[in-house]
Amino acid sequence: MEINTRRFGKWFIIAVCGKFVLKNITDIRMFFESNESNLWIAVDLKKTTLLDSSALTILTNFHKRLQNKGGKLVIFEPDKYIADVFSIVGFDHLISIYYTEEEFCKFCE
């Protein structure tokens, strides 16, 4: 797994590349925690090839932490498999998901 970051306006974008799974969860948790001062975080899943329940847990917990501080976590560009997982478990009712980067950019305007 590789993690890349960039800024888009007030948003801090975290791109997760590769497998977002239990094996890598410590790395991503430490990364999220070290960037917790950014209240507006978007997680780019365009290059994420696999996501498991531990990833859902990390995203949910971090979403709640940001929300309690007045911030927001959103997700954009999940592939079809990951989008289906989000839909099946109801994750799309908890966290805003934008299916393209263009949708996310329009939301940011």
Secondary structure, DSSP 8 states (H G I E B T S, - for coil): -EEEEEEETTEEEEEEEEEESGGGHHHHHHHHHHTTT-SEEEEE-TTEEEE-HHHHHHHHHHHHHHHHTT-EEEEE---HHHHHHHHHHTGGGTSEEESSHHHHHHHH-
